[in-house]
Amino acid sequence: MTATQDRIRIIDTTVLSNDWYVLKKTTFDFLRRDGTWQRQSRETYDRGNGATILLFDPARKTVILTRQFRFPVFVNGHDGMLVEAAAGLLDNALPEQRIRAEVEEETGYRVRDVQKVFEAYMSPGSVTEKLHFFIAEYDATARVSDGGGVEAEGEDLEVMEMTLESALAAVQRGEIVDAKTIMLLQHLALRELTERGSA
């Protein structure tokens, strides 16, 4: 089997926007499985890689989420107020290092032990971002501030605590529609189910 890099010939790359993040249009030839070359053109949006974390209190079976305004979903017909797990871009930091700082900024909770559960590309058809997913335990003593995000970055987050069961029901009702959050909630629910089954 031919290595992927040998199946791609970059013909031209044009930067379409370099304002908030980088949007490029690339024309390339792709070697198809039947041995023929096909010219294709794709746009890629590079915003860097990120990390997300779900805080879970195993004693009370609760999770910490945030609610914030997201303009792109607003223009797609949603009211724009998304319920999400804490997340942020890496900005050249290590994923674990960055998510510790991000979760404290957004939720006000300082976590000690974080567990990486997986990595995923969230929109591989057009966005280059790879997201690192974490879970960490918390309790009331971990709260060091009100959270809410960084005002200078336009963040204005409401911190929410709910039971895992309530959060999963909110997914079912279409009230939680953020993909990374749904993935973390379902991962946690499966883990809890597995642990109960093996107890």
Backbone as CSV, one residue per row, in Angstrom:
resi,resn,N_x,N_y,N_z,CA_x,CA_y,CA_z,C_x,C_y,C_z
1,MET,0.847,-1.190,0.000,0.000,0.000,0.000,0.886,1.245,0.000
2,THR,0.588,2.187,-0.857,1.352,3.428,-0.970,1.105,4.307,0.253
3,ALA,2.195,4.892,0.797,2.048,5.807,1.929,1.214,7.007,1.501
4,THR,0.433,7.528,2.438,-0.478,8.635,2.108,0.267,9.815,1.508
5,GLN,1.437,10.163,2.065,2.152,11.339,1.542,2.578,11.161,0.084
6,ASP,2.704,9.910,-0.356,3.049,9.659,-1.758,1.828,9.729,-2.677
7,ARG,0.643,9.843,-2.087,-0.587,9.923,-2.877,-1.069,11.362,-3.028
8,ILE,-0.342,12.302,-2.442,-0.746,13.713,-2.473,0.340,14.541,-3.147
9,ARG,-0.049,15.344,-4.132,0.860,16.312,-4.764,0.214,17.688,-4.641
10,ILE,0.784,18.546,-3.791,0.238,19.889,-3.598,0.549,20.732,-4.833
11,ILE,-0.467,21.314,-5.421,-0.314,22.142,-6.614,-0.240,23.625,-6.239
12,ASP,-1.136,24.054,-5.358,-1.186,25.474,-5.004,-1.905,25.645,-3.669
13,THR,-1.417,26.588,-2.862,-2.070,26.928,-1.597,-2.238,28.437,-1.516
14,THR,-3.452,28.879,-1.217,-3.759,30.305,-1.103,-4.367,30.578,0.267
15,VAL,-3.846,31.578,0.963,-4.437,31.985,2.232,-5.636,32.893,1.934
16,LEU,-6.818,32.452,2.347,-8.049,33.209,2.102,-8.325,34.201,3.232
17,SER,-7.929,33.840,4.440,-8.134,34.712,5.593,-7.113,34.370,6.663
18,ASN,-6.570,35.401,7.299,-5.624,35.209,8.386,-5.943,36.220,9.482
19,ASP,-7.233,36.296,9.806,-7.708,37.281,10.767,-7.835,36.655,12.147
20,TRP,-8.886,35.878,12.353,-9.085,35.212,13.643,-8.213,33.965,13.706
21,TYR,-8.364,33.088,12.703,-7.491,31.932,12.506,-7.132,31.897,11.030
22,VAL,-6.590,30.783,10.531,-6.091,30.751,9.159,-6.977,29.864,8.280
23,LEU,-7.534,30.468,7.250,-8.341,29.747,6.270,-7.556,29.682,4.963
24,LYS,-7.293,28.456,4.491,-6.523,28.252,3.259,-7.337,27.471,2.236
25,LYS,-7.049,27.745,0.961,-7.584,26.936,-0.132,-6.397,26.241,-0.783
26,THR,-6.467,24.929,-0.869,-5.368,24.142,-1.431,-5.867,23.310,-2.605
27,THR,-5.133,23.383,-3.701,-5.394,22.526,-4.854,-4.322,21.443,-4.861
28,PHE,-4.741,20.202,-5.025,-3.783,19.087,-4.974,-4.263,17.963,-5.884
29,ASP,-3.319,17.126,-6.280,-3.638,15.903,-7.009,-3.622,14.750,-6.021
30,PHE,-4.630,13.884,-6.121,-4.771,12.752,-5.207,-4.765,11.453,-5.995
31,LEU,-3.896,10.518,-5.601,-3.811,9.213,-6.262,-4.913,8.310,-5.718
32,ARG,-5.883,8.034,-6.578,-7.024,7.207,-6.175,-6.616,5.737,-6.080
33,ARG,-7.472,4.943,-5.453,-7.160,3.521,-5.278,-7.052,2.773,-6.602
34,ASP,-7.699,3.293,-7.658,-7.622,2.618,-8.962,-6.374,3.011,-9.751
35,GLY,-5.498,3.827,-9.126,-4.234,4.200,-9.771,-4.281,5.474,-10.589
36,THR,-5.431,6.134,-10.664,-5.528,7.383,-11.422,-5.372,8.582,-10.487
37,TRP,-4.831,9.674,-11.057,-4.685,10.911,-10.299,-5.899,11.798,-10.538
38,GLN,-6.396,12.396,-9.462,-7.563,13.266,-9.572,-7.230,14.610,-8.918
39,ARG,-7.500,15.706,-9.644,-7.272,17.043,-9.081,-8.453,17.422,-8.185
40,GLN,-8.123,17.889,-6.974,-9.142,18.288,-6.017,-8.774,19.638,-5.412
41,SER,-9.751,20.300,-4.848,-9.532,21.572,-4.177,-10.304,21.550,-2.858
42,ARG,-9.637,21.922,-1.760,-10.267,21.916,-0.445,-9.884,23.174,0.327
43,GLU,-10.789,23.612,1.191,-10.493,24.690,2.126,-10.280,24.082,3.501
44,THR,-9.269,24.560,4.218,-8.997,24.084,5.568,-8.942,25.277,6.513
45,TYR,-9.556,25.108,7.660,-9.574,26.156,8.686,-8.685,25.684,9.833
46,ASP,-7.583,26.403,10.057,-6.604,26.015,11.073,-6.726,26.949,12.268
47,ARG,-7.259,26.431,13.355,-7.396,27.211,14.582,-6.529,26.646,15.695
48,GLY,-5.647,25.701,15.354,-4.818,25.051,16.362,-5.569,23.899,17.012
49,ASN,-4.869,23.139,17.830,-5.487,22.020,18.534,-6.007,22.483,19.886
50,GLY,-6.887,21.675,20.489,-7.505,22.081,21.739,-7.643,20.931,22.714
51,ALA,-8.228,21.258,23.863,-8.484,20.258,24.899,-9.807,20.579,25.569
52,THR,-10.458,19.537,26.073,-11.726,19.701,26.779,-11.740,18.758,27.969
53,ILE,-12.520,19.126,29.000,-12.524,18.325,30.225,-13.915,18.317,30.844
54,LEU,-14.290,17.178,31.381,-15.531,17.045,32.129,-15.179,16.795,33.587
55,LEU,-15.671,17.658,34.473,-15.473,17.479,35.910,-16.601,16.623,36.463
56,PHE,-16.243,15.632,37.294,-17.209,14.667,37.803,-16.982,14.452,39.292
57,ASP,-18.049,14.557,40.057,-18.007,14.245,41.485,-18.588,12.850,41.660
58,PRO,-17.739,11.840,41.898,-18.243,10.459,41.974,-19.144,10.209,43.179
59,ALA,-18.993,10.989,44.251,-19.825,10.788,45.434,-21.261,11.218,45.181
60,ARG,-21.426,12.357,44.500,-22.769,12.884,44.256,-23.265,12.621,42.837
61,LYS,-22.394,12.058,41.982,-22.743,11.769,40.578,-23.145,13.040,39.840
62,THR,-22.366,14.114,40.055,-22.643,15.392,39.406,-21.502,15.762,38.471
63,VAL,-21.802,16.648,37.527,-20.812,17.151,36.581,-20.869,18.677,36.569
64,ILE,-19.770,19.293,36.169,-19.701,20.741,36.016,-19.662,21.059,34.521
65,LEU,-20.603,21.897,34.084,-20.662,22.342,32.694,-20.741,23.867,32.678
66,THR,-20.647,24.436,31.502,-20.784,25.891,31.370,-21.846,26.190,30.323
67,ARG,-22.377,27.415,30.374,-23.286,27.884,29.328,-22.704,29.189,28.797
68,GLN,-22.548,29.287,27.483,-22.011,30.504,26.889,-22.583,30.720,25.497
69,PHE,-22.477,31.962,25.032,-22.964,32.315,23.697,-21.955,31.907,22.639
70,ARG,-22.441,31.237,21.589,-21.614,30.816,20.455,-22.237,31.380,19.180
71,PHE,-21.585,32.366,18.574,-22.145,33.028,17.401,-22.372,32.088,16.217
72,PRO,-21.424,31.190,15.872,-21.664,30.321,14.713,-22.936,29.484,14.820
73,VAL,-23.260,28.983,16.015,-24.498,28.196,16.124,-25.717,29.108,16.128
74,PHE,-25.542,30.348,16.587,-26.627,31.328,16.539,-27.056,31.599,15.095
75,VAL,-26.077,31.781,14.208,-26.420,32.061,12.808,-26.944,30.819,12.087
76,ASN,-26.825,29.638,12.746,-27.354,28.403,12.166,-28.708,28.029,12.769
77,GLY,-29.375,29.000,13.434,-30.733,28.769,13.881,-30.918,28.424,15.342
78,HIS,-29.831,28.206,16.082,-29.900,27.926,17.520,-29.965,29.259,18.254
79,ASP,-30.426,29.260,19.510,-30.437,30.531,20.241,-29.028,30.997,20.621
80,GLY,-28.031,30.132,20.396,-26.640,30.517,20.589,-26.070,30.209,21.953
81,MET,-26.923,29.927,22.937,-26.446,29.644,24.293,-26.211,28.144,24.423
82,LEU,-24.941,27.743,24.352,-24.589,26.322,24.377,-24.136,25.890,25.765
83,VAL,-24.592,24.710,26.178,-24.113,24.067,27.391,-22.956,23.177,26.985
84,GLU,-21.799,23.380,27.629,-20.575,22.713,27.194,-19.696,22.288,28.369
85,ALA,-18.832,21.334,28.100,-17.713,21.040,28.994,-16.662,22.131,28.779
86,ALA,-15.892,22.411,29.817,-14.829,23.416,29.691,-13.848,22.994,28.603
87,ALA,-13.347,23.981,27.838,-12.452,23.669,26.727,-11.672,24.907,26.332
88,GLY,-10.598,24.681,25.592,-9.821,25.797,25.080,-8.744,25.332,24.137
89,LEU,-8.182,26.265,23.400,-7.084,25.957,22.488,-5.797,25.772,23.271
90,LEU,-4.892,24.968,22.722,-3.653,24.663,23.430,-2.681,25.842,23.462
91,ASP,-2.666,26.645,22.412,-1.744,27.791,22.351,-0.307,27.374,22.656
92,ASN,0.138,26.279,22.023,1.504,25.750,22.135,1.846,25.159,23.496
93,ALA,0.860,24.973,24.372,1.089,24.310,25.660,0.768,22.822,25.519
94,LEU,1.242,22.024,26.480,0.875,20.612,26.510,-0.608,20.497,26.872
95,PRO,-1.323,19.511,26.300,-2.765,19.411,26.531,-3.151,19.391,28.009
96,GLU,-2.470,18.574,28.812,-2.819,18.482,30.234,-2.565,19.805,30.956
97,GLN,-1.455,20.447,30.613,-1.125,21.734,31.222,-2.178,22.785,30.870
98,ARG,-2.558,22.832,29.615,-3.501,23.844,29.166,-4.902,23.630,29.755
99,ILE,-5.332,22.349,29.823,-6.698,22.114,30.286,-6.835,22.407,31.768
100,ARG,-5.776,22.236,32.543,-5.826,22.592,33.967,-6.089,24.091,34.129
101,ALA,-5.380,24.907,33.346,-5.561,26.357,33.421,-6.940,26.750,32.895
102,GLU,-7.349,26.135,31.801,-8.622,26.481,31.165,-9.815,26.167,32.066
103,VAL,-9.797,25.002,32.703,-10.933,24.615,33.532,-11.050,25.530,34.751
104,GLU,-9.917,25.992,35.266,-9.972,26.924,36.400,-10.504,28.288,35.960
105,GLU,-10.060,28.759,34.794,-10.555,30.034,34.270,-12.065,29.992,34.044
106,GLU,-12.531,28.899,33.467,-13.935,28.824,33.063,-14.874,28.433,34.194
107,THR,-14.468,27.484,35.044,-15.383,26.956,36.057,-15.053,27.398,37.474
108,GLY,-13.825,27.830,37.716,-13.412,28.188,39.069,-12.924,27.004,39.884
109,TYR,-12.871,25.810,39.283,-12.401,24.616,39.996,-10.949,24.325,39.638
110,ARG,-10.131,24.084,40.666,-8.732,23.691,40.465,-8.652,22.184,40.645
111,VAL,-8.279,21.486,39.580,-8.241,20.025,39.624,-6.807,19.535,39.787
112,ARG,-6.685,18.397,40.447,-5.353,17.820,40.669,-5.054,16.763,39.608
113,ASP,-5.748,15.674,39.680,-5.483,14.558,38.766,-6.440,14.619,37.579
114,VAL,-5.880,14.710,36.387,-6.698,14.671,35.179,-6.382,13.397,34.419
115,GLN,-7.401,12.803,33.864,-7.236,11.550,33.120,-7.573,11.792,31.661
116,LYS,-6.600,11.555,30.777,-6.874,11.677,29.348,-7.611,10.427,28.888
117,VAL,-8.710,10.635,28.164,-9.516,9.486,27.759,-9.422,9.177,26.267
118,PHE,-9.253,10.199,25.426,-9.043,9.953,23.991,-8.764,11.264,23.275
119,GLU,-8.472,11.163,21.987,-8.308,12.319,21.100,-9.255,12.129,19.922
120,ALA,-9.722,13.249,19.348,-10.625,13.132,18.201,-10.561,14.386,17.336
121,TYR,-10.719,14.189,16.037,-10.896,15.300,15.099,-12.389,15.580,15.034
122,MET,-12.777,16.829,15.317,-14.191,17.132,15.484,-14.920,17.446,14.181
123,SER,-14.220,17.982,13.198,-14.850,18.286,11.911,-13.811,18.099,10.814
124,PRO,-13.394,16.837,10.556,-12.241,16.573,9.696,-12.419,16.936,8.223
125,GLY,-13.635,17.254,7.826,-13.853,17.649,6.436,-13.347,19.046,6.126
126,SER,-13.173,19.882,7.158,-12.757,21.257,6.887,-11.892,21.892,7.969
127,VAL,-11.940,21.388,9.196,-11.203,22.003,10.299,-10.059,21.087,10.723
128,THR,-8.867,21.658,10.885,-7.685,20.853,11.192,-7.607,20.439,12.659
129,GLU,-8.375,21.061,13.533,-8.251,20.883,14.981,-8.405,19.436,15.444
130,LYS,-7.450,19.033,16.308,-7.568,17.775,17.046,-7.825,18.138,18.499
131,LEU,-8.818,17.486,19.107,-9.202,17.797,20.471,-8.768,16.670,21.404
132,HIS,-8.158,17.046,22.530,-7.737,16.104,23.565,-8.805,16.108,24.659
133,PHE,-9.338,14.936,24.988,-10.453,14.814,25.927,-9.968,14.312,27.288
134,PHE,-10.414,14.993,28.359,-10.021,14.651,29.714,-11.240,14.545,30.620
135,ILE,-11.075,13.792,31.708,-12.035,13.741,32.805,-11.248,13.950,34.089
136,ALA,-11.829,14.676,35.042,-11.195,14.865,36.352,-12.265,14.880,37.419
137,GLU,-11.899,14.404,38.593,-12.823,14.428,39.719,-12.730,15.777,40.429
138,TYR,-13.850,16.183,41.023,-13.882,17.425,41.791,-14.788,17.231,42.992
139,ASP,-14.660,18.123,43.955,-15.630,18.249,45.031,-15.672,19.722,45.424
140,ALA,-16.449,20.060,46.428,-16.649,21.458,46.801,-15.347,22.149,47.200
141,THR,-14.396,21.391,47.752,-13.138,21.997,48.201,-12.254,22.435,47.037
142,ALA,-12.553,21.963,45.818,-11.739,22.310,44.645,-12.106,23.671,44.066
143,ARG,-13.175,24.285,44.568,-13.627,25.574,44.036,-12.756,26.691,44.595
144,VAL,-12.050,27.410,43.713,-11.144,28.475,44.158,-11.589,29.854,43.672
145,SER,-12.563,29.905,42.754,-13.083,31.181,42.267,-14.455,30.951,41.648
146,ASP,-15.067,32.037,41.175,-16.375,31.923,40.534,-16.282,31.428,39.095
147,GLY,-15.072,31.441,38.505,-14.945,31.062,37.105,-15.561,32.117,36.210
148,GLY,-16.066,31.697,35.075,-16.722,32.625,34.158,-15.914,32.980,32.931
149,GLY,-14.635,32.570,32.898,-13.810,32.848,31.728,-13.062,34.158,31.837
150,VAL,-12.388,34.510,30.744,-11.563,35.714,30.688,-12.333,36.795,29.929
151,GLU,-12.688,37.846,30.630,-13.507,38.907,30.026,-12.816,39.533,28.818
152,ALA,-11.491,39.726,28.898,-10.746,40.348,27.802,-10.816,39.527,26.518
153,GLU,-11.095,38.225,26.647,-11.220,37.341,25.482,-12.684,37.200,25.049
154,GLY,-13.565,38.011,25.650,-14.973,37.974,25.277,-15.755,36.856,25.930
155,GLU,-15.167,36.206,26.927,-15.847,35.088,27.580,-16.783,35.598,28.676
156,ASP,-17.955,34.996,28.773,-18.956,35.329,29.780,-19.728,34.051,30.051
157,LEU,-19.144,33.161,30.848,-19.676,31.820,31.035,-20.432,31.687,32.347
158,GLU,-21.558,31.002,32.273,-22.302,30.615,33.468,-21.851,29.214,33.846
159,VAL,-21.490,29.012,35.105,-21.059,27.701,35.580,-22.283,26.944,36.083
160,MET,-22.421,25.697,35.639,-23.589,24.886,35.975,-23.158,23.562,36.588
161,GLU,-23.867,23.141,37.606,-23.668,21.809,38.172,-24.969,21.040,38.024
162,MET,-24.878,19.831,37.516,-26.062,18.988,37.392,-25.659,17.540,37.551
163,THR,-26.622,16.689,37.809,-26.300,15.267,37.916,-25.971,14.726,36.524
164,LEU,-25.187,13.674,36.512,-24.875,13.026,35.242,-26.162,12.566,34.574
165,GLU,-27.088,12.047,35.356,-28.366,11.589,34.802,-29.128,12.743,34.153
166,SER,-29.140,13.899,34.804,-29.829,15.063,34.238,-29.161,15.540,32.954
167,ALA,-27.832,15.512,32.937,-27.098,15.939,31.748,-27.389,15.012,30.576
168,LEU,-27.425,13.707,30.826,-27.732,12.752,29.761,-29.162,12.941,29.257
169,ALA,-30.075,13.255,30.163,-31.465,13.519,29.759,-31.539,14.790,28.919
170,ALA,-30.697,15.783,29.252,-30.659,17.024,28.468,-30.141,16.769,27.059
171,VAL,-29.228,15.820,26.917,-28.768,15.414,25.582,-29.937,14.800,24.812
172,GLN,-30.656,13.921,25.469,-31.791,13.239,24.838,-32.863,14.235,24.386
173,ARG,-33.065,15.287,25.182,-34.083,16.294,24.854,-33.588,17.327,23.849
174,GLY,-32.320,17.263,23.469,-31.769,18.230,22.527,-31.380,19.546,23.161
175,GLU,-31.207,19.557,24.477,-30.805,20.774,25.171,-29.286,20.907,25.249
176,ILE,-28.588,19.794,25.242,-27.128,19.788,25.121,-26.815,19.253,23.731
177,VAL,-26.266,20.121,22.876,-26.042,19.748,21.475,-24.580,19.924,21.059
178,ASP,-23.707,20.192,22.006,-22.283,20.357,21.721,-21.621,18.982,21.662
179,ALA,-20.947,18.682,20.560,-20.421,17.333,20.323,-19.419,16.891,21.374
180,LYS,-18.462,17.759,21.716,-17.433,17.339,22.677,-18.046,17.004,24.036
181,THR,-19.067,17.769,24.414,-19.731,17.550,25.691,-20.506,16.245,25.684
182,ILE,-21.212,15.993,24.603,-21.960,14.740,24.474,-21.002,13.547,24.533
183,MET,-19.879,13.659,23.860,-18.897,12.560,23.855,-18.369,12.285,25.261
184,LEU,-18.055,13.338,26.007,-17.537,13.149,27.362,-18.613,12.596,28.301
185,LEU,-19.830,13.098,28.192,-20.910,12.588,29.035,-21.184,11.114,28.753
186,GLN,-21.207,10.746,27.486,-21.459,9.345,27.145,-20.297,8.449,27.563
187,HIS,-19.066,8.947,27.428,-17.905,8.181,27.890,-18.009,7.927,29.391
188,LEU,-18.331,8.985,30.141,-18.451,8.848,31.589,-19.578,7.897,31.961
189,ALA,-20.710,7.996,31.270,-21.838,7.105,31.554,-21.474,5.645,31.294
190,LEU,-20.757,5.387,30.208,-20.326,4.022,29.906,-19.341,3.515,30.946
191,ARG,-18.436,4.397,31.376,-17.461,4.012,32.401,-18.168,3.662,33.723
192,GLU,-19.134,4.497,34.100,-19.882,4.238,35.328,-20.653,2.914,35.248
193,LEU,-21.242,2.660,34.086,-21.999,1.430,33.871,-21.081,0.218,33.958
194,THR,-19.895,0.318,33.352,-18.922,-0.767,33.364,-18.433,-1.025,34.785
195,GLU,-18.153,0.043,35.523,-17.660,-0.119,36.892,-18.721,-0.735,37.803
196,ARG,-19.991,-0.349,37.594,-21.071,-0.944,38.387,-21.222,-2.436,38.065
197,GLY,-21.052,-2.748,36.770,-21.213,-4.138,36.353,-20.113,-5.044,36.861
198,SER,-18.922,-4.484,37.095,-17.800,-5.300,37.554,-17.657,-5.287,39.068
199,ALA,-18.496,-4.506,39.750,-18.408,-4.409,41.219,-19.012,-5.645,41.888
